[in-house]
Amino acid sequence: MAYVITQRCCNDASCISECPVDCIRPTPEQREFANTEMLYIDPDTCIDCGACVDACPVDAIFSEDELSAPLARFKDINAAWFDRHPLESDLSPLKVPPRPAKELGTLRVAIVGAGPAACYAAEALLKRADVEVEMFDKLPTPFGLVRAGVAPDHPGTKGVTAMFESAFKREAFQYYLNVEVGKHISHDELLAHHHAVIYAVGASSDRRLEIPGEDLPGSHAATEFVAWYNGHPSYADRTFDLSGERAVIIGNGNVALDVARVLTLGPDALKKTDIADHALEALRNSNIREVVLLGRRGPAQAAYTSPEFLALGYLPDIDVVIDPDDLVLDPASQAEVDSADAEPSLRMKVQLAGEYAARPVDPSKKRIVFRYLASPVEVIGSDKVEGLKIVRNELVDGSAVATDQTETIDTGLVIRSVGYRGVAIEGLPFDDRRGVVPNENGRVIDEAGVPVEGVFVSGWIKRGPRGVIGTNKTDADETVDLILQDFQAMKLEKPAHDRNALKQLLDERQADLIDRTGWRKIDQAERQRGKAGGRPRVKFTAVDEMVAVTKD
């Protein structure tokens, strides 16, 4: 018997260091780690000790004889990865970087942002140095996209916050929530109070399609829709037209799949989650019966991960519909799938698509329809969305090239899910083409390539919007390595002001500052609100409501 990693995997590699027989792959040191969909346990080496289970922050690891039906296939998925990548282990111990010398004193670091990248950076600093860490976020609540981006029907993924909360109990760590950098405190003032500043602000904007009609009412970014159903205060008052029977999502990544599930699952399946009340009520009155997802390339190049694609097949009363004609691969894609070197995840994507295409369709069920080799040309409508014109593509050397075949899909709701984009930060250089702050492994550099002293980045603003929650752990470790190296080499300027001076400054400028105690009050109140309905929490969606809770 062995343990099996399943769909919930967050890729943060916490399990790897705990495994006594080194049977979890890929490791952060391996090339495959940067692009892997999930981690895998070698069934032939696993000794069934359970150490990985205890270490997993999102409860993604199960004994193979405890797998439920939706998860049973992951036994084969884990084994297939090691057929492709035979395990070689020398059981060499992990290298633990030395702590900075005590005579250097306490390292003070400000972290701007409170999402996964920021939290992993704070956790690494607290483990590896004598530090004082202050975390700033303009929202009254921490955890960024874990709170406002993870789909409500994926509660296990949100379990990573418990790990962060445990690490952040120390007085060495302080929250400054409901504080906006650039408004309540400047970049220069952060540097005056800290040895270093890490910007981990994510990618808060969305990519545009640049097609006619994109801004018609009824055409929205997925970032907006996801924030709305997750109760983000800045999006709680948005409205979406759910009166039609069909919605079209442009893009087929995991976020697109999240949106498709939320639109089709219905209120009965979501009423026990932490979905925002206003979204639950809107979905209760929704007429949506079909969601179409458009991918500009073929099933072999689809952006979703195979675990998320597999999970769709187990949704209650929902059919996954694929036209078999869409599954005819071009020669290059077919050769890649057939190659002995093909990754199991690639083969799984194509195999699953074929299985869905072969299933009978029940007209009484809602449906999620995948359309491959299709790109939007124009959002149709006069004063609101009435349809979407699309063009058929063909693959040429791996790129999608439009043909002369077009059609119009009738719909009143179009959601573009074509990626996130970083936003420039006042006082920092910015690469507008890539949507990131230019950096070398996390150390910010100016236009001439010269390091900006004391300024670092982590997460999507560092590397671009790719990877899952746990990807931020190795990314944050890399950034923290540089900070500790610079501190040890005495390259970081000693702050002119201390922690008390910072607190006094912010108290004067933001009367509604929320600290750790304030966040605990909000957290406890939300959990209490959820108890009556058997929900994990009922979120506050207005800043003034949250501030009021902290004043009680």
C-alpha positions as CSV (number, residue, x, y, z in Angstrom):
1,M,0.0,0.0,0.0
2,A,1.2,3.5,-0.8
3,Y,0.1,7.1,-0.4
4,V,-1.3,9.0,-3.4
5,I,-1.2,12.8,-4.1
6,T,-4.5,14.0,-5.6
7,Q,-6.1,16.9,-7.4
8,R,-5.9,19.3,-4.4
9,C,-2.0,19.4,-4.6
10,C,-0.7,22.9,-4.2
11,N,2.9,22.2,-5.2
12,D,4.4,23.9,-2.3
13,A,6.8,21.0,-1.7
14,S,6.2,20.8,2.1
15,C,5.8,17.1,1.8
16,I,9.2,16.6,0.1
17,S,11.4,17.4,3.0
18,E,9.3,15.2,5.3
19,C,9.6,12.0,3.3
20,P,12.1,9.7,4.9
21,V,12.7,7.7,1.7
22,D,12.8,10.6,-0.7
23,C,10.0,9.3,-3.0
24,I,8.2,12.5,-3.9
25,R,8.9,14.2,-7.2
26,P,9.7,16.5,-8.8
27,T,11.8,18.4,-6.3
28,P,12.3,22.1,-6.5
29,E,15.9,21.4,-7.7
30,Q,14.6,19.5,-10.7
31,R,13.9,21.2,-14.1
32,E,10.4,19.6,-14.2
33,F,9.3,21.3,-11.0
34,A,8.7,24.7,-12.6
35,N,6.0,23.3,-14.9
36,T,4.6,20.3,-13.1
37,E,0.8,20.2,-12.6
38,M,1.2,18.5,-9.3
39,L,3.7,16.4,-7.2
40,Y,3.8,12.6,-7.3
41,I,4.6,9.7,-4.9
42,D,6.5,6.7,-6.2
43,P,4.3,3.7,-5.3
44,D,7.2,1.3,-5.4
45,T,9.3,3.3,-2.9
46,C,6.6,4.7,-0.5
47,I,6.8,3.0,2.9
48,D,3.3,4.1,4.0
49,C,4.7,6.1,7.0
50,G,2.2,9.0,6.6
51,A,4.8,11.8,7.1
52,C,3.7,13.5,3.9
53,V,0.1,13.4,5.0
54,D,0.9,15.4,8.1
55,A,3.0,17.9,6.1
56,C,0.5,18.6,3.4
57,P,-1.1,22.0,4.0
58,V,-4.2,21.3,1.8
59,D,-5.0,17.6,2.7
60,A,-4.3,16.3,-0.8
61,I,-2.6,13.0,0.2
62,F,-4.5,9.8,0.8
63,S,-3.8,6.1,1.3
64,E,-4.5,4.3,-2.0
65,D,-7.1,2.2,-0.3
66,E,-9.0,5.3,0.9
67,L,-9.4,7.0,-2.4
68,S,-13.0,8.0,-3.3
69,A,-14.3,7.3,-6.8
70,P,-13.4,10.8,-8.1
71,L,-9.9,10.4,-6.8
72,A,-9.3,6.7,-7.7
73,R,-7.6,7.5,-11.0
74,F,-4.8,9.4,-9.2
75,K,-3.3,6.1,-8.2
76,D,-2.5,5.4,-11.9
77,I,-1.5,9.1,-12.5
78,N,1.1,8.9,-9.7
79,A,2.5,5.6,-11.0
80,A,2.6,6.9,-14.6
81,W,4.8,9.8,-13.7
82,F,7.5,7.5,-12.4
83,D,7.2,5.2,-15.5
84,R,8.3,8.3,-17.4
85,H,10.8,9.5,-14.7
86,P,12.3,6.5,-12.9
87,L,13.2,7.4,-9.3
88,E,16.9,7.9,-8.6
89,S,17.7,8.9,-5.0
90,D,20.9,9.3,-3.1
91,L,19.0,10.3,0.0
92,S,21.3,13.3,0.3
93,P,20.2,15.7,3.1
94,L,18.6,19.0,2.1
95,K,20.9,21.9,2.4
96,V,19.8,24.3,5.1
97,P,21.3,27.8,4.6
98,P,23.0,29.3,7.7
99,R,21.2,31.9,9.8
100,P,22.7,35.4,9.6
101,A,25.3,36.2,12.4
102,K,23.7,37.4,15.6
103,E,25.9,40.4,15.8
104,L,24.2,41.8,12.8
105,G,21.1,42.3,14.9
106,T,17.5,42.0,13.9
107,L,16.6,42.0,10.2
108,R,13.5,44.2,9.5
109,V,11.5,43.4,6.3
110,A,8.3,45.0,5.0
111,I,6.2,42.8,2.7
112,V,3.7,44.6,0.5
113,G,0.8,42.2,-0.2
114,A,-0.8,39.4,1.8
115,G,-1.4,36.7,-0.7
116,P,0.4,33.3,-1.0
117,A,3.7,34.8,-2.3
118,A,3.8,37.3,0.6
119,C,2.9,34.6,3.1
120,Y,5.5,32.1,2.0
121,A,8.1,34.9,2.0
122,A,7.2,35.8,5.6
123,E,7.2,32.2,6.7
124,A,10.7,31.7,5.2
125,L,12.0,34.8,6.9
126,L,10.6,33.8,10.3
127,K,12.2,30.3,10.0
128,R,15.6,31.4,8.9
129,A,16.6,34.6,10.7
130,D,16.1,36.9,13.7
131,V,13.5,39.1,12.0
132,E,10.7,41.6,12.4
133,V,8.3,41.2,9.5
134,E,5.5,43.7,8.8
135,M,2.9,42.7,6.2
136,F,0.9,45.4,4.4
137,D,-2.3,45.0,2.4
138,K,-4.9,47.5,1.3
139,L,-7.7,45.1,2.1
140,P,-8.8,44.5,5.7
141,T,-8.2,40.7,5.2
142,P,-5.1,38.7,4.4
143,F,-4.4,35.8,2.0
144,G,-5.1,37.4,-1.4
145,L,-6.2,35.0,-4.0
146,V,-6.5,32.1,-1.5
147,R,-9.5,34.1,-0.1
148,A,-10.6,35.9,-3.2
149,G,-9.5,33.7,-6.1
150,V,-9.8,30.0,-5.1
151,A,-13.2,28.6,-6.2
152,P,-15.6,28.1,-3.3
153,D,-16.1,24.4,-4.2
154,H,-12.4,23.8,-3.6
155,P,-12.2,24.4,0.2
156,G,-9.3,22.0,0.6
157,T,-7.1,24.3,-1.4
158,K,-7.7,27.1,1.1
159,G,-6.3,24.9,3.9
160,V,-2.9,26.5,3.3
161,T,-4.0,29.5,5.3
162,A,-4.0,27.4,8.5
163,M,-0.3,26.8,8.0
164,F,0.3,30.6,7.6
165,E,-1.8,31.5,10.6
166,S,0.3,29.1,12.7
167,A,3.5,30.7,11.6
168,F,2.2,34.2,12.1
169,K,1.4,33.9,15.8
170,R,4.8,35.2,16.8
171,E,5.3,38.8,17.8
172,A,8.0,39.0,15.3
173,F,5.3,39.2,12.7
174,Q,2.7,42.0,12.4
175,Y,-0.2,42.8,10.1
176,Y,-0.9,46.2,8.8
177,L,-4.2,45.6,6.9
178,N,-6.5,48.2,5.4
179,V,-3.3,50.1,4.8
180,E,-2.5,51.2,1.2
181,V,1.2,51.7,0.3
182,G,1.3,54.9,-1.8
183,K,-1.5,56.4,0.2
184,H,-0.9,55.8,3.9
185,I,2.8,55.2,3.6
186,S,5.2,55.7,0.7
187,H,7.9,53.4,-0.7
188,D,10.6,55.6,0.6
189,E,9.1,55.6,4.1
190,L,9.0,51.8,4.0
191,L,12.7,51.7,3.2
192,A,13.3,54.2,6.1
193,H,11.8,51.7,8.5
194,H,13.2,48.5,7.2
195,H,16.3,46.9,5.8
196,A,14.4,45.5,2.8
197,V,11.0,45.6,1.2
198,I,9.4,42.7,-0.7
199,Y,6.7,43.6,-3.2
200,A,4.4,40.5,-3.5
201,V,1.4,42.3,-5.0
202,G,0.4,39.7,-7.6
203,A,-1.1,40.5,-11.0
204,S,-4.3,42.4,-10.3
205,S,-5.3,43.4,-13.8
206,D,-6.5,41.2,-16.7
207,R,-5.4,40.8,-20.3
208,R,-7.7,42.1,-22.9
209,L,-8.8,40.6,-26.2
210,E,-8.6,43.8,-28.2
211,I,-11.7,42.8,-30.4
212,P,-14.8,44.9,-31.3
213,G,-17.5,44.8,-28.7
214,E,-15.3,43.7,-25.8
215,D,-16.6,46.5,-23.6
216,L,-20.3,45.9,-24.2
217,P,-22.4,45.3,-21.1
218,G,-22.4,41.5,-20.5
219,S,-18.8,41.2,-21.5
220,H,-16.5,40.8,-18.4
221,A,-13.1,39.7,-17.3
222,A,-12.9,36.5,-15.3
223,T,-10.9,38.4,-12.7
224,E,-14.0,40.5,-12.1
225,F,-16.4,37.5,-11.9
226,V,-14.2,35.5,-9.6
227,A,-13.7,38.4,-7.2
228,W,-17.5,38.9,-7.2
229,Y,-18.5,35.4,-6.3
230,N,-15.7,35.3,-3.7
231,G,-16.9,38.4,-2.0
232,H,-14.0,40.8,-2.7
233,P,-15.1,44.2,-1.4
234,S,-14.1,46.1,-4.6
235,Y,-16.4,43.8,-6.7
236,A,-19.3,43.0,-4.4
237,D,-21.6,45.5,-6.1
238,R,-21.1,44.1,-9.6
239,T,-24.0,42.5,-11.6
240,F,-23.9,39.8,-14.2
241,D,-26.6,38.9,-16.6
242,L,-27.5,35.3,-15.9
243,S,-30.9,35.5,-17.6
244,G,-29.8,33.7,-20.8
245,E,-29.3,29.9,-21.1
246,R,-25.8,30.1,-22.4
247,A,-22.5,31.7,-21.3
248,V,-19.3,31.7,-23.2
249,I,-15.9,31.7,-21.6
250,I,-12.9,32.7,-23.7
251,G,-10.0,30.6,-22.5
252,N,-9.7,27.1,-21.0
253,G,-7.3,27.4,-18.1
254,N,-8.1,26.4,-14.6
255,V,-9.7,29.8,-13.8
256,A,-12.0,29.2,-16.8
257,L,-12.9,25.8,-15.4
258,D,-13.6,27.4,-12.0
259,V,-16.0,29.9,-13.6
260,A,-17.7,27.2,-15.6
261,R,-18.3,25.1,-12.5
262,V,-19.7,28.0,-10.5
263,L,-22.1,28.8,-13.3
264,T,-23.4,25.3,-13.7
265,L,-23.2,23.7,-10.2
266,G,-26.2,25.7,-8.9
267,P,-27.0,27.0,-5.4
268,D,-27.7,23.6,-3.8
269,A,-24.1,22.5,-4.5
270,L,-22.6,25.8,-3.4
271,K,-24.8,26.7,-0.4
272,K,-22.4,24.9,2.1
273,T,-19.3,26.8,0.8
274,D,-18.0,30.2,1.6
275,I,-19.3,31.7,-1.7
276,A,-20.5,35.3,-1.2
277,D,-24.2,35.6,-0.3
278,H,-24.9,38.0,-3.1
279,A,-23.5,35.5,-5.6
280,L,-25.4,32.6,-4.1
281,E,-28.6,34.6,-4.5
282,A,-27.8,35.5,-8.1
283,L,-27.0,31.9,-9.0
284,R,-30.3,30.8,-7.4
285,N,-32.1,32.9,-10.0
286,S,-29.8,32.0,-12.9
287,N,-31.1,30.5,-16.2
288,I,-27.6,29.4,-17.4
289,R,-27.8,25.8,-18.6
290,E,-24.8,25.7,-20.9
291,V,-21.3,27.1,-20.6
292,V,-19.0,27.0,-23.7
293,L,-15.2,27.3,-23.2
294,L,-13.2,28.4,-26.2
295,G,-9.5,27.4,-26.6
296,R,-7.5,28.8,-29.5
297,R,-5.4,25.6,-29.9
298,G,-6.2,21.9,-29.7
299,P,-6.8,19.5,-26.8
300,A,-3.1,18.7,-26.5
301,Q,-2.3,22.4,-25.9
302,A,-5.2,23.1,-23.5
303,A,-4.3,25.4,-20.6
304,Y,-6.2,23.5,-17.9
305,T,-4.4,20.9,-15.8
306,S,-5.4,17.3,-16.2
307,P,-6.4,16.9,-12.5
308,E,-8.9,19.8,-12.9
309,F,-10.1,18.4,-16.2
310,L,-10.6,15.0,-14.7
311,A,-12.7,16.4,-11.8
312,L,-15.3,17.8,-14.2
313,G,-16.4,14.3,-15.0
314,Y,-17.7,13.8,-11.5
315,L,-19.8,16.9,-11.2
316,P,-23.4,16.1,-10.3
317,D,-26.0,16.5,-13.1
318,I,-23.5,18.1,-15.5
319,D,-22.4,16.7,-18.8
320,V,-19.0,17.5,-20.2
321,V,-19.5,17.8,-24.0
322,I,-16.8,17.6,-26.7
323,D,-17.3,17.1,-30.4
324,P,-15.2,14.1,-31.5
325,D,-14.2,16.0,-34.7
326,D,-12.4,18.6,-32.4
327,L,-10.1,15.8,-31.2
328,V,-8.4,15.1,-34.5
329,L,-4.8,16.1,-33.7
330,D,-2.5,17.8,-36.2
331,P,0.5,15.7,-37.1
332,A,2.9,17.5,-34.8
333,S,0.6,17.2,-31.8
334,Q,-0.1,13.6,-32.5
335,A,3.7,12.9,-32.7
336,E,4.2,14.6,-29.4
337,V,1.5,12.6,-27.7
338,D,2.8,9.3,-29.1
339,S,6.4,10.1,-28.2
340,A,8.0,7.8,-25.6
341,D,9.1,11.0,-23.9
342,A,5.6,12.5,-23.6
343,E,4.6,13.6,-20.2
344,P,1.8,11.6,-18.6
345,S,-0.2,14.8,-18.0
346,L,-0.2,15.5,-21.8
347,R,-1.5,12.0,-22.6
348,M,-4.0,12.3,-19.8
349,K,-5.5,15.5,-21.3
350,V,-6.0,14.0,-24.7
351,Q,-7.3,10.7,-23.3
352,L,-9.8,12.4,-21.0
353,A,-11.1,14.6,-23.9
354,G,-11.7,11.4,-25.9
355,E,-13.5,9.8,-23.0
356,Y,-15.8,12.9,-22.6
357,A,-16.5,12.9,-26.3
358,A,-17.6,9.3,-26.2
359,R,-20.1,9.8,-23.4
360,P,-23.8,10.1,-24.2
361,V,-25.4,13.5,-23.6
362,D,-28.4,13.8,-21.4
363,P,-30.7,16.8,-22.6
364,S,-32.0,17.2,-19.0
365,K,-28.6,18.0,-17.6
366,K,-26.6,21.2,-17.7
367,R,-23.5,21.1,-19.8
368,I,-20.0,22.4,-20.0
369,V,-18.9,22.4,-23.7
370,F,-15.3,22.5,-24.8
371,R,-14.6,24.1,-28.2
372,Y,-11.0,23.7,-29.4
373,L,-9.2,25.6,-32.3
374,A,-11.5,28.6,-31.9
375,S,-10.8,32.2,-31.3
376,P,-13.1,35.2,-30.7
377,V,-13.4,37.8,-33.5
378,E,-16.1,40.1,-32.2
379,V,-18.6,40.5,-29.4
380,I,-21.9,41.0,-31.1
381,G,-24.6,43.4,-29.8
382,S,-26.0,47.0,-29.9
383,D,-26.4,48.0,-26.3
384,K,-25.5,44.7,-24.7
385,V,-24.0,41.3,-25.5
386,E,-26.1,39.2,-27.9
387,G,-23.5,36.8,-29.3
388,L,-19.9,36.1,-30.0
389,K,-18.4,35.7,-33.4
390,I,-15.6,33.1,-33.5
391,V,-13.2,31.8,-36.2
392,R,-11.9,28.3,-36.7
393,N,-8.2,27.9,-36.3
394,E,-5.6,25.5,-37.5
395,L,-2.3,24.7,-36.0
396,V,0.8,25.7,-38.0
397,D,4.1,24.9,-36.2
398,G,2.3,24.9,-32.9
399,S,0.7,28.3,-33.4
400,A,-3.1,29.0,-34.0
401,V,-3.7,30.4,-37.4
402,A,-7.2,31.7,-38.4
403,T,-9.0,30.0,-41.3
404,D,-11.9,31.5,-43.3
405,Q,-14.5,29.5,-41.3
406,T,-16.5,31.7,-38.9
407,E,-19.7,31.3,-36.8
408,T,-21.7,33.2,-34.2
409,I,-22.6,31.7,-30.9
410,D,-25.8,33.2,-29.3
411,T,-25.1,34.3,-25.7
412,G,-25.8,37.2,-23.3
413,L,-22.7,36.6,-21.2
414,V,-19.1,36.6,-22.3
415,I,-16.3,36.1,-19.8
416,R,-12.7,36.4,-21.0
417,S,-10.3,34.3,-19.1
418,V,-7.1,34.9,-21.0
419,G,-4.7,35.7,-18.2
420,Y,-3.8,38.1,-15.4
421,R,-1.4,41.1,-15.8
422,G,0.8,42.9,-13.3
423,V,0.3,46.7,-12.6
424,A,3.1,49.2,-12.3
425,I,4.1,50.1,-8.7
426,E,4.9,53.8,-7.9
427,G,8.6,54.3,-7.3
428,L,9.7,51.0,-9.0
429,P,10.8,50.2,-12.5
430,F,8.3,48.3,-14.6
431,D,8.4,46.0,-17.7
432,D,5.2,47.0,-19.4
433,R,5.5,44.3,-22.1
434,R,5.7,41.4,-19.6
435,G,3.7,43.1,-16.8
436,V,6.3,42.5,-14.1
437,V,8.8,44.4,-12.1
438,P,12.2,43.7,-13.7
439,N,14.4,41.6,-11.4
440,E,17.1,39.0,-11.2
441,N,15.8,36.1,-9.1
442,G,13.8,38.5,-7.0
443,R,16.2,41.4,-6.6
444,V,14.8,44.4,-8.4
445,I,16.9,46.0,-11.1
446,D,16.6,49.3,-12.8
447,E,16.5,50.1,-16.6
448,A,20.3,49.8,-16.7
449,G,20.2,46.4,-15.0
450,V,21.6,47.8,-11.7
451,P,20.2,46.3,-8.5
452,V,17.9,48.6,-6.5
453,E,19.2,48.4,-3.0
454,G,16.9,46.9,-0.5
455,V,14.0,46.2,-2.9
456,F,12.8,42.7,-3.9
457,V,9.8,41.0,-5.5
458,S,8.1,37.7,-5.1
459,G,5.2,35.9,-6.8
460,W,3.4,37.0,-10.0
461,I,4.8,40.5,-10.0
462,K,8.2,38.8,-10.1
463,R,7.7,36.0,-12.6
464,G,4.4,36.7,-14.3
465,P,1.0,35.0,-13.7
466,R,1.8,31.4,-13.9
467,G,1.9,28.5,-11.4
468,V,-0.3,27.5,-8.6
469,I,-0.4,28.5,-4.9
470,G,2.5,26.3,-3.9
471,T,4.7,27.5,-6.7
472,N,5.1,30.7,-4.7
473,K,7.0,28.8,-2.0
474,T,10.1,28.1,-4.0
475,D,9.8,31.5,-5.6
476,A,9.7,33.2,-2.2
477,D,12.6,31.0,-0.9
478,E,14.7,32.3,-3.8
479,T,13.9,35.9,-2.9
480,V,14.5,35.4,0.8
481,D,17.9,33.8,0.0
482,L,19.0,37.1,-1.7
483,I,17.8,39.2,1.2
484,L,19.7,37.1,3.7
485,Q,22.8,37.1,1.6
486,D,22.7,40.9,1.3
487,F,22.0,41.3,5.1
488,Q,24.9,39.0,5.9
489,A,27.2,40.9,3.5
490,M,26.0,44.2,5.1
491,K,24.7,45.5,1.8
492,L,21.3,46.6,3.3
493,E,21.1,50.0,4.8
494,K,20.2,50.1,8.4
495,P,16.7,51.5,8.9
496,A,16.5,55.0,10.3
497,H,13.3,54.2,12.3
498,D,12.2,51.2,14.4
499,R,9.0,49.2,14.7
500,N,7.4,51.6,17.3
501,A,8.0,54.6,15.0
502,L,6.3,52.8,12.2
503,K,3.3,52.0,14.3
504,Q,3.0,55.6,15.5
505,L,3.2,56.8,11.9
506,L,0.5,54.5,10.6
507,D,-1.8,55.1,13.6
508,E,-1.7,58.8,12.7
509,R,-2.5,58.3,9.1
510,Q,-5.0,55.4,9.1
511,A,-7.4,55.4,12.0
512,D,-9.0,52.2,10.7
513,L,-5.8,50.2,10.6
514,I,-6.4,46.5,11.2
515,D,-3.7,44.5,13.0
516,R,-3.5,40.8,13.9
517,T,-6.1,41.2,16.7
518,G,-8.5,43.0,14.3
519,W,-8.1,40.3,11.7
520,R,-8.9,37.6,14.3
521,K,-12.1,39.4,15.2
522,I,-13.1,39.5,11.5
523,D,-12.2,35.8,11.0
524,Q,-14.1,34.7,14.1
525,A,-17.2,36.8,13.2
526,E,-17.3,35.3,9.7
527,R,-17.0,31.8,11.0
528,Q,-19.8,32.4,13.5
529,R,-22.0,33.8,10.7
530,G,-21.5,30.6,8.8
531,K,-22.3,28.2,11.6
532,A,-26.1,28.4,11.3
533,G,-26.0,27.3,7.6
534,G,-23.3,24.7,8.1
535,R,-20.9,26.9,6.1
536,P,-17.1,27.4,6.8
537,R,-17.8,31.2,6.9
538,V,-20.0,33.9,5.6
539,K,-17.8,36.7,4.4
540,F,-18.1,40.4,5.0
541,T,-18.1,42.1,1.6
542,A,-17.9,45.7,2.8
543,V,-14.8,47.4,4.3
544,D,-16.8,49.4,6.7
545,E,-18.5,46.3,8.1
546,M,-15.1,44.7,8.7
547,V,-13.7,47.8,10.3
548,A,-16.8,47.9,12.6
549,V,-16.2,44.4,13.8
550,T,-12.6,45.2,14.8
551,K,-13.8,48.1,16.9
552,D,-16.1,45.9,19.1
